[in-house]
Amino acid sequence: MSDTNSTPVPTEVKLPANVGEGLVGPEQFTFLADVIPQLVWITDPNGFHTYFNQRWTDFTGYVLADSVGPDMWNNLLHPDDRARARDVWGHSLATGDDYNIEYRFKAKDGSYRWFLGQALPRRDENGQIVAWFGTCTDIQEQRQMREQLEAAYSDLEAKVMFRTLDLEREVKQLREAAGK
């Protein structure tokens, strides 16, 4: 979610050069990224996106070339979440701290769903960040369940408060009657 106006526009999916090192090659990585239930993304050290998996495209309707720069993020993030998301991502880019946030993302049909966005930096042998690997996990059902649970808890608290007041009133009336 870099906010610079000089955003390079990638024309093809480019994984970091060292993704193919070791046991997992680029084809295996792409396959894995496409079969897991998350939106998967990679950025360069400055936060410019270099990769999105197919689920990203399916959910947002954006292909990689359209998914760069602040306009894409402003279009996808719920207006109430934009400033906070920009601040959290900016902090991660500036400090190298892990990225972790809940926000609402717009689907290509215009509806919003809650997602947990997470990313970790990949560092070279000198400790310099070479890429950010991130996912967005759909947490819409968990958020709805949490809201229902919070509403039920609030309702229960109100009932307990009113019942306590009723009992206190009854105790007061009994004391007054016993004192007569």
CYANA upper distance limits for C-alpha pairs under 8 A (distance plus 0.5 A):
  1 MET  CA     47 GLY  CA      6.40
  1 MET  CA     48 PHE  CA      7.37
  1 MET  CA     49 HIS  CA      8.47
  1 MET  CA     68 VAL  CA      8.48
  1 MET  CA     69 GLY  CA      7.18
  1 MET  CA     70 PRO  CA      6.61
  1 MET  CA     73 TRP  CA      7.03
  1 MET  CA     86 ARG  CA      7.41
  1 MET  CA     89 TRP  CA      7.30
  1 MET  CA     90 GLY  CA      8.46
  2 SER  CA     46 ASN  CA      7.47
  2 SER  CA     47 GLY  CA      5.72
  2 SER  CA     48 PHE  CA      6.57
  2 SER  CA     69 GLY  CA      6.72
  2 SER  CA     70 PRO  CA      6.81
  2 SER  CA     90 GLY  CA      8.22
  3 ASP  CA     69 GLY  CA      6.97
  3 ASP  CA     70 PRO  CA      5.77
  4 THR  CA     69 GLY  CA      7.61
  4 THR  CA     70 PRO  CA      7.98
  5 ASN  CA     69 GLY  CA      7.67
  7 THR  CA     48 PHE  CA      7.82
  7 THR  CA     68 VAL  CA      7.34
  7 THR  CA     69 GLY  CA      6.17
  8 PRO  CA     48 PHE  CA      8.28
  8 PRO  CA     68 VAL  CA      8.22
  9 VAL  CA     65 ALA  CA      6.25
  9 VAL  CA     66 ASP  CA      8.48
  9 VAL  CA     68 VAL  CA      7.14
 10 PRO  CA     50 THR  CA      7.34
 10 PRO  CA     64 LEU  CA      7.53
 10 PRO  CA     65 ALA  CA      6.02
 11 THR  CA     64 LEU  CA      8.14
 11 THR  CA     65 ALA  CA      6.40
 12 GLU  CA     64 LEU  CA      8.06
 12 GLU  CA     65 ALA  CA      8.22
 13 VAL  CA     50 THR  CA      6.97
 13 VAL  CA     51 TYR  CA      6.07
 13 VAL  CA     52 PHE  CA      8.35
 13 VAL  CA     64 LEU  CA      7.82
 14 LYS  CA     50 THR  CA      6.25
 14 LYS  CA     51 TYR  CA      6.80
 15 LEU  CA     19 VAL  CA      7.03
 15 LEU  CA     26 PRO  CA      7.93
 15 LEU  CA     42 ILE  CA      8.28
 15 LEU  CA     50 THR  CA      7.28
 15 LEU  CA     51 TYR  CA      7.05
 16 PRO  CA    131 ALA  CA      7.74
 19 VAL  CA     24 VAL  CA      7.85
 19 VAL  CA     25 GLY  CA      7.11
 19 VAL  CA     26 PRO  CA      6.98
 19 VAL  CA     29 PHE  CA      8.43
 20 GLY  CA     24 VAL  CA      6.39
 20 GLY  CA     25 GLY  CA      4.52
 20 GLY  CA     26 PRO  CA      5.84
 21 GLU  CA     25 GLY  CA      7.23
 24 VAL  CA     28 GLN  CA      6.31
 24 VAL  CA     29 PHE  CA      6.73
 25 GLY  CA     29 PHE  CA      6.60
 26 PRO  CA     30 THR  CA      6.58
 27 GLU  CA     31 PHE  CA      6.62
 28 GLN  CA     32 LEU  CA      6.57
 29 PHE  CA     33 ALA  CA      6.51
 30 THR  CA     34 ASP  CA      6.60
 30 THR  CA     53 ASN  CA      7.74
 31 PHE  CA     35 VAL  CA      6.80
 32 LEU  CA     36 ILE  CA      6.87
 33 ALA  CA     38 GLN  CA      8.49
 33 ALA  CA     40 VAL  CA      6.82
 33 ALA  CA     53 ASN  CA      6.47
 34 ASP  CA     53 ASN  CA      6.09
 34 ASP  CA     54 GLN  CA      6.12
 34 ASP  CA     55 ARG  CA      6.88
 37 PRO  CA     55 ARG  CA      8.17
 37 PRO  CA    137 THR  CA      7.91
 38 GLN  CA     55 ARG  CA      7.57
 38 GLN  CA    135 THR  CA      6.49
 38 GLN  CA    136 CYS  CA      6.10
 38 GLN  CA    137 THR  CA      5.48
 38 GLN  CA    138 ASP  CA      7.64
 39 LEU  CA     52 PHE  CA      7.92
 39 LEU  CA     53 ASN  CA      6.94
 39 LEU  CA     54 GLN  CA      8.40
 39 LEU  CA     55 ARG  CA      5.98
 39 LEU  CA     56 TRP  CA      5.37
 39 LEU  CA    135 THR  CA      5.90
 39 LEU  CA    136 CYS  CA      5.44
 39 LEU  CA    137 THR  CA      7.12
 40 VAL  CA     51 TYR  CA      8.45
 40 VAL  CA     52 PHE  CA      6.17
 40 VAL  CA     53 ASN  CA      5.84
 40 VAL  CA     55 ARG  CA      8.13
 40 VAL  CA     56 TRP  CA      7.29
 40 VAL  CA    133 PHE  CA      8.26
 40 VAL  CA    134 GLY  CA      6.36
 40 VAL  CA    135 THR  CA      4.98
 40 VAL  CA    136 CYS  CA      7.05
 41 TRP  CA     49 HIS  CA      7.59
 41 TRP  CA     50 THR  CA      8.14
 41 TRP  CA     51 TYR  CA      5.83
 41 TRP  CA     52 PHE  CA      4.98
 41 TRP  CA     53 ASN  CA      7.07
 41 TRP  CA    133 PHE  CA      6.66
 41 TRP  CA    134 GLY  CA      5.69
 41 TRP  CA    135 THR  CA      6.60
 42 ILE  CA     49 HIS  CA      6.25
 42 ILE  CA     50 THR  CA      6.17
 42 ILE  CA     51 TYR  CA      5.52
 42 ILE  CA     52 PHE  CA      7.23
 42 ILE  CA    131 ALA  CA      7.29
 42 ILE  CA    132 TRP  CA      5.98
 42 ILE  CA    133 PHE  CA      5.19
 42 ILE  CA    134 GLY  CA      6.54
 43 THR  CA     47 GLY  CA      5.56
 43 THR  CA     48 PHE  CA      5.47
 43 THR  CA     49 HIS  CA      4.54
 43 THR  CA     50 THR  CA      5.71
 43 THR  CA     51 TYR  CA      7.43
 43 THR  CA    131 ALA  CA      6.09
 43 THR  CA    132 TRP  CA      5.61
 43 THR  CA    133 PHE  CA      7.32
 44 ASP  CA     48 PHE  CA      5.89
 44 ASP  CA     49 HIS  CA      6.92
 44 ASP  CA     50 THR  CA      7.12
 44 ASP  CA    130 VAL  CA      6.90
 44 ASP  CA    131 ALA  CA      5.05
 44 ASP  CA    132 TRP  CA      6.84
 45 PRO  CA     93 LEU  CA      8.04
 45 PRO  CA    129 ILE  CA      6.14
 45 PRO  CA    130 VAL  CA      5.77
 45 PRO  CA    131 ALA  CA      5.38
 45 PRO  CA    132 TRP  CA      7.05
 46 ASN  CA     93 LEU  CA      7.30
 47 GLY  CA     93 LEU  CA      7.42
 47 GLY  CA    132 TRP  CA      7.93
 48 PHE  CA     68 VAL  CA      7.27
 48 PHE  CA     69 GLY  CA      7.82
 49 HIS  CA     64 LEU  CA      8.36
 49 HIS  CA     67 SER  CA      7.94
 49 HIS  CA     68 VAL  CA      6.72
 50 THR  CA     64 LEU  CA      8.02
 51 TYR  CA     64 LEU  CA      7.19
 52 PHE  CA     56 TRP  CA      6.50
 52 PHE  CA     57 THR  CA      7.85
 52 PHE  CA     63 VAL  CA      8.40
 52 PHE  CA     64 LEU  CA      6.84
 53 ASN  CA     57 THR  CA      7.41
 54 GLN  CA     58 ASP  CA      6.59
 55 ARG  CA     59 PHE  CA      6.45
 56 TRP  CA     60 THR  CA      6.40
 56 TRP  CA     61 GLY  CA      8.11
 56 TRP  CA     62 TYR  CA      8.00
 57 THR  CA     61 GLY  CA      5.44
 57 THR  CA     62 TYR  CA      5.66
 57 THR  CA     63 VAL  CA      6.04
 57 THR  CA     64 LEU  CA      8.45
 58 ASP  CA     62 TYR  CA      8.41
 58 ASP  CA    108 LYS  CA      8.46
 59 PHE  CA    107 ALA  CA      5.87
 59 PHE  CA    108 LYS  CA      6.57
 60 THR  CA     76 LEU  CA      8.08
 60 THR  CA    106 LYS  CA      7.27
 60 THR  CA    107 ALA  CA      5.36
 60 THR  CA    108 LYS  CA      5.21
 61 GLY  CA    107 ALA  CA      7.94
 61 GLY  CA    108 LYS  CA      5.57
 62 TYR  CA     66 ASP  CA      6.16
 62 TYR  CA     67 SER  CA      6.36
 63 VAL  CA     67 SER  CA      6.65
 64 LEU  CA     68 VAL  CA      7.66
 66 ASP  CA     72 MET  CA      7.71
 67 SER  CA     72 MET  CA      6.06
 67 SER  CA     73 TRP  CA      8.41
 68 VAL  CA     72 MET  CA      6.66
 69 GLY  CA     73 TRP  CA      7.72
 70 PRO  CA     74 ASN  CA      6.55
 71 ASP  CA     75 ASN  CA      6.57
 72 MET  CA     76 LEU  CA      6.74
 73 TRP  CA     77 LEU  CA      6.34
 74 ASN  CA     78 HIS  CA      8.40
 74 ASN  CA     79 PRO  CA      8.13
 74 ASN  CA     82 ARG  CA      7.19
 75 ASN  CA    106 LYS  CA      8.19
 76 LEU  CA    105 PHE  CA      5.90
 76 LEU  CA    106 LYS  CA      5.31
 76 LEU  CA    107 ALA  CA      8.07
 77 LEU  CA     81 ASP  CA      6.84
 77 LEU  CA     82 ARG  CA      6.29
 77 LEU  CA    103 TYR  CA      7.75
 77 LEU  CA    104 ARG  CA      6.43
 77 LEU  CA    105 PHE  CA      5.38
 77 LEU  CA    106 LYS  CA      6.73
 78 HIS  CA     82 ARG  CA      6.88
 78 HIS  CA    103 TYR  CA      7.95
 78 HIS  CA    104 ARG  CA      5.88
 78 HIS  CA    105 PHE  CA      6.63
 78 HIS  CA    106 LYS  CA      7.39
 78 HIS  CA    112 TYR  CA      7.76
 81 ASP  CA     85 ALA  CA      6.47
 81 ASP  CA    103 TYR  CA      6.47
 81 ASP  CA    104 ARG  CA      7.42
 82 ARG  CA     86 ARG  CA      6.56
 83 ALA  CA     87 ASP  CA      6.65
 84 ARG  CA     88 VAL  CA      6.66
 85 ALA  CA     89 TRP  CA      6.59
 85 ALA  CA    101 ILE  CA      7.75
 85 ALA  CA    103 TYR  CA      7.84
 86 ARG  CA     90 GLY  CA      6.41
 87 ASP  CA     91 HIS  CA      6.59
 88 VAL  CA     92 SER  CA      6.86
 88 VAL  CA     99 TYR  CA      7.62
 88 VAL  CA    100 ASN  CA      8.38
 88 VAL  CA    101 ILE  CA      7.92
 89 TRP  CA     93 LEU  CA      6.70
 89 TRP  CA     99 TYR  CA      7.05
 90 GLY  CA     94 ALA  CA      6.56
 91 HIS  CA     95 THR  CA      6.46
 91 HIS  CA     96 GLY  CA      8.34
 91 HIS  CA     97 ASP  CA      7.94
 92 SER  CA     96 GLY  CA      5.57
 92 SER  CA     97 ASP  CA      5.31
 92 SER  CA     98 ASP  CA      6.65
 92 SER  CA     99 TYR  CA      6.26
 93 LEU  CA     97 ASP  CA      8.03
 96 GLY  CA    121 PRO  CA      7.16
 96 GLY  CA    129 ILE  CA      8.00
 97 ASP  CA    120 LEU  CA      8.28
 97 ASP  CA    121 PRO  CA      8.41
 98 ASP  CA    118 GLN  CA      7.94
 98 ASP  CA    119 ALA  CA      6.49
 98 ASP  CA    120 LEU  CA      5.62
 98 ASP  CA    121 PRO  CA      7.49
 99 TYR  CA    117 GLY  CA      7.80
 99 TYR  CA    118 GLN  CA      5.60
 99 TYR  CA    119 ALA  CA      5.35
 99 TYR  CA    120 LEU  CA      6.96
100 ASN  CA    116 LEU  CA      7.68
100 ASN  CA    117 GLY  CA      6.12
100 ASN  CA    118 GLN  CA      4.99
100 ASN  CA    119 ALA  CA      7.27
101 ILE  CA    116 LEU  CA      6.24
101 ILE  CA    117 GLY  CA      5.68
101 ILE  CA    118 GLN  CA      7.12
102 GLU  CA    114 TRP  CA      7.34
102 GLU  CA    115 PHE  CA      6.11
102 GLU  CA    116 LEU  CA      4.99
102 GLU  CA    117 GLY  CA      6.54
103 TYR  CA    114 TRP  CA      6.07
103 TYR  CA    115 PHE  CA      6.04
103 TYR  CA    116 LEU  CA      7.16
103 TYR  CA    117 GLY  CA      7.98
104 ARG  CA    112 TYR  CA      6.27
104 ARG  CA    113 ARG  CA      5.71
104 ARG  CA    114 TRP  CA      4.80
104 ARG  CA    115 PHE  CA      6.48
105 PHE  CA    112 TYR  CA      5.80
105 PHE  CA    113 ARG  CA      5.99
105 PHE  CA    114 TRP  CA      6.81
105 PHE  CA    115 PHE  CA      7.25
106 LYS  CA    110 GLY  CA      6.27
106 LYS  CA    111 SER  CA      6.07
106 LYS  CA    112 TYR  CA      4.88
106 LYS  CA    113 ARG  CA      7.07
107 ALA  CA    111 SER  CA      5.95
107 ALA  CA    112 TYR  CA      6.54
107 ALA  CA    113 ARG  CA      7.92
113 ARG  CA    138 ASP  CA      7.61
113 ARG  CA    139 ILE  CA      8.21
113 ARG  CA    140 GLN  CA      6.11
114 TRP  CA    138 ASP  CA      6.57
114 TRP  CA    139 ILE  CA      5.94
114 TRP  CA    140 GLN  CA      5.22
114 TRP  CA    143 ARG  CA      7.73
115 PHE  CA    136 CYS  CA      6.27
115 PHE  CA    137 THR  CA      5.68
115 PHE  CA    138 ASP  CA      4.97
115 PHE  CA    139 ILE  CA      5.64
115 PHE  CA    140 GLN  CA      7.31
116 LEU  CA    135 THR  CA      8.47
116 LEU  CA    136 CYS  CA      5.91
116 LEU  CA    137 THR  CA      5.54
116 LEU  CA    138 ASP  CA      7.02
116 LEU  CA    139 ILE  CA      6.92
117 GLY  CA    134 GLY  CA      7.73
117 GLY  CA    135 THR  CA      6.33
117 GLY  CA    136 CYS  CA      4.88
117 GLY  CA    137 THR  CA      7.01
118 GLN  CA    134 GLY  CA      5.92
118 GLN  CA    135 THR  CA      5.96
118 GLN  CA    136 CYS  CA      6.93
119 ALA  CA    132 TRP  CA      6.77
119 ALA  CA    133 PHE  CA      5.83
119 ALA  CA    134 GLY  CA      4.33
119 ALA  CA    135 THR  CA      6.86
120 LEU  CA    132 TRP  CA      6.17
120 LEU  CA    133 PHE  CA      6.06
120 LEU  CA    134 GLY  CA      6.95
121 PRO  CA    129 ILE  CA      6.50
121 PRO  CA    130 VAL  CA      7.95
121 PRO  CA    131 ALA  CA      6.39
121 PRO  CA    132 TRP  CA      4.89
121 PRO  CA    133 PHE  CA      6.84
122 ARG  CA    129 ILE  CA      6.13
122 ARG  CA    130 VAL  CA      6.30
122 ARG  CA    131 ALA  CA      5.80
122 ARG  CA    132 TRP  CA      6.42
122 ARG  CA    133 PHE  CA      7.68
123 ARG  CA    127 GLY  CA      5.63
123 ARG  CA    128 GLN  CA      5.59
123 ARG  CA    129 ILE  CA      4.78
123 ARG  CA    130 VAL  CA      5.94
123 ARG  CA    131 ALA  CA      7.73
124 ASP  CA    128 GLN  CA      5.95
124 ASP  CA    129 ILE  CA      6.96
124 ASP  CA    130 VAL  CA      6.84
139 ILE  CA    143 ARG  CA      6.66
140 GLN  CA    144 GLN  CA      6.75
141 GLU  CA    145 MET  CA      6.62
142 GLN  CA    146 ARG  CA      6.54
143 ARG  CA    147 GLU  CA      6.62
144 GLN  CA    148 GLN  CA      6.67
145 MET  CA    149 LEU  CA      6.56
146 ARG  CA    150 GLU  CA      6.57
147 GLU  CA    151 ALA  CA      6.61
148 GLN  CA    152 ALA  CA      6.63
149 LEU  CA    153 TYR  CA      6.58
150 GLU  CA    154 SER  CA      6.62
151 ALA  CA    155 ASP  CA      6.61
152 ALA  CA    156 LEU  CA      6.59
153 TYR  CA    157 GLU  CA      6.60
154 SER  CA    158 ALA  CA      6.72
155 ASP  CA    159 LYS  CA      6.76
156 LEU  CA    160 VAL  CA      6.62
157 GLU  CA    161 MET  CA      6.60
158 ALA  CA    162 PHE  CA      6.69
159 LYS  CA    163 ARG  CA      6.51
160 VAL  CA    164 THR  CA      6.46
161 MET  CA    165 LEU  CA      6.75
162 PHE  CA    166 ASP  CA      6.66
163 ARG  CA    167 LEU  CA      6.64
164 THR  CA    168 GLU  CA      6.59
165 LEU  CA    169 ARG  CA      6.61
166 ASP  CA    170 GLU  CA      6.68
167 LEU  CA    171 VAL  CA      6.57
168 GLU  CA    172 LYS  CA      6.62
169 ARG  CA    173 GLN  CA      6.69
170 GLU  CA    174 LEU  CA      6.63
171 VAL  CA    175 ARG  CA      6.63
172 LYS  CA    176 GLU  CA      6.64
173 GLN  CA    177 ALA  CA      6.57
174 LEU  CA    178 ALA  CA      6.48
175 ARG  CA    179 GLY  CA      6.51
176 GLU  CA    180 LYS  CA      7.06
